[in-house]
Amino acid sequence: MKQITLLLCSVLLCSTLSFAQTTTKPQLYNPQANAQADIQAAIKKAAASGKHVFLQMGGNWCGWCIAFDNLVKSNDTLKNYLEQNYEVVHVNYSPENKNEAVFASLAHPERFGFPVFVILNGKGERIHTQNSEYLEEGKGHNSKKVLQFFNHWSPSALKPPSVK
């Protein structure tokens, strides 16, 4: 009887450990990343390609941050629009790395909560900070509002209309 109990406990322990490994949180944000270097690289790419830089600021601890990223990646319209118009950088904010200098250089967008989005042009100038609360509806982000936000701050939206 002791052998059967020991065997059952071993099987239960192994299955619990296996389940725990498969349910880890996504690692969208890298606390060890050099956010300033990543932003500078994105600015350089954006300048060369005529895009803007989209900073998604938050942390792996933030359910809304993960949900926003999942929405964009699962919606082809949003995903394609973002890829065509922006260089994307996920900027970490967590106890391990608050990226205080980066947040200070962008006029402290964390004051709006997380996620918060900052748009830079190809020169690295901040042209918009977006409180994500305005993109929410119900218990998630509204894809139409997100697309409208992406569109309003895209490079083409900020070009003056042609004069006839």
For each residue, the residues with C-beta under 8 A, 3 or more apart:
1: 4 5
2: 5 6
3: 6 7
4: 1 7 8
5: 1 2 8 9
6: 2 3 9 10
7: 3 4 10 11
8: 4 5 11 12
9: 5 6 12 13
10: 6 7 13 14
11: 7 8 14 15
12: 8 9 15 16
13: 9 10 16 17
14: 10 11 17 18
15: 11 12 18 19
16: 12 13 19 20
17: 13 14 20 21
18: 14 15 21 22
19: 15 16 22 23
20: 16 17 23 24
21: 17 18 24
22: 18 19
23: 19 20
24: 20 21
25: 60 66
26: 60 66 69
27: 30 60
28: 58 60 65 66 69 90
29: 33 58 59 60 65 90 91 92 93 94
30: 27 33 90 92
31: 59 92 94 96 97
32: 96 97
33: 29 30 38 92
34: 37 38
35: 38 39 89 91 92 97 99 102
36: 39 40 101 102
37: 34 40 41
38: 33 34 35 41 42 89 91
39: 35 36 42 43 53 55 89 91 102 120 124
40: 36 37 43 44 124
41: 37 38 44 45
42: 38 39 45 46 53 87 88 89 120
43: 39 40 46 47 53 87 120 122 123 124
44: 40 41 47 48
45: 41 42 48 49 51 87
46: 42 43 49 50 51 52 53 86 87 120 121 122
47: 43 44 122 123
48: 44 45
49: 45 46 87
50: 46 122 155
51: 45 46 84 85 86 87 122 155
52: 46 85 86 87 119 120 121 122 127 153 154 155
53: 39 42 43 46 86 87 88 89 119 120 121 122 124
54: 82 86 87 88 89 117 118 119 150
55: 39 89 90 91 106 117 118 119 120
56: 65 68 69 88 89 90 91 115 117
57: 90 91 93 103 109 110 114 115 116 117 118
58: 28 29 62 64 65 90 91 92 93 114 115 116
59: 29 31 62 65 92 93 94 114
60: 25 26 27 28 29 65 66 92 94
61: 94
62: 58 59 65 66 114 115
63: 66 67
64: 58 67 68 114 115 132 141
65: 28 29 56 58 59 60 62 68 69 114 115
66: 25 26 28 60 62 63 69 70
67: 63 64 70 71 140 141
68: 56 64 65 71 72 115 132 135 141 146
69: 26 28 56 65 66 72 73 90
70: 66 67 73 74
71: 67 68 74 75 78 140 141 143 146
72: 68 69 75 78 79 82 146
73: 69 70 79
74: 70 71 79
75: 71 72 78 79 143
76: 79 80
77: 80 81 143 147
78: 71 72 75 81 82 143 146 147 150
79: 72 73 74 75 76 82 83
80: 76 77 83 84
81: 77 78 84 85 147 150 151 154
82: 54 72 78 79 85 86 88 150
83: 79 80 86
84: 51 80 81
85: 51 52 81 82 150 154 155 156
86: 46 51 52 53 54 82 83 119 150 154
87: 42 43 45 46 49 51 52 53 54
88: 42 53 54 56 82
89: 35 38 39 42 53 54 55 56
90: 28 29 30 55 56 57 58 69
91: 29 35 38 39 55 56 57 58 99 102
92: 29 30 31 33 35 58 59 60 96 97 99
93: 29 57 58 59 97 98 99 103 110 114
94: 29 31 59 60 61 97 98
95: 98
96: 31 32 92
97: 31 32 35 92 93 94
98: 93 94 95 103
99: 35 91 92 93 102 103
100: 103 104
101: 36 104 105
102: 35 36 39 91 99 105 106
103: 57 93 98 99 100 106 108 109 110
104: 100 101 107 108
105: 101 102
106: 55 102 103 109 118 126 129
107: 104 126 129
108: 103 104 111
109: 57 103 106 112 116 117 118 129
110: 57 93 103 113 114 116
111: 108
112: 109 116 129 131 132 133
113: 110 116 131 132 133
114: 57 58 59 62 64 65 93 110 132
115: 56 57 58 62 64 65 68 132
116: 57 58 109 110 112 113 129 130 131 132
117: 54 55 56 57 109 129 130 132 149
118: 54 55 57 106 109 126 128 129 130
119: 52 53 54 55 86 126 127 128 129 130 153
120: 39 42 43 46 52 53 55 124 125 126 127
121: 46 52 53 124 125 127 155 158
122: 43 46 47 50 51 52 53 155
123: 43 47
124: 39 40 43 53 120 121
125: 120 121
126: 106 107 118 119 120 129
127: 52 119 120 121 153 158
128: 118 119 153
129: 106 107 109 112 116 117 118 119 126
130: 116 117 118 119 134 135 149 153
131: 112 113 116 134
132: 64 68 112 113 114 115 116 117 135 136 141
133: 112 113 136
134: 130 131 145
135: 68 130 132 141 142 145 146 149
136: 132 133 140 141 142 145
137: 140 141 142 145
138:
139:
140: 67 71 136 137
141: 64 67 68 71 132 135 136 137 145 146
142: 135 136 137 145 146
143: 71 75 77 78 146 147
144: 147 148
145: 134 135 136 137 141 142 148 149
146: 68 71 72 78 135 141 142 143 149 150
147: 77 78 81 143 144 150 151
148: 144 145 151 152
149: 117 130 135 145 146 152 153
150: 54 78 81 82 85 86 146 147 153 154
151: 81 147 148 154 157
152: 148 149 157
153: 52 119 127 128 130 149 150 157 158
154: 52 81 85 86 150 151 157 158
155: 50 51 52 85 121 122 158 159
156: 85 159
157: 151 152 153 154
158: 121 127 153 154 155
159: 155 156
160: 163
161:
162:
163: 160
164:
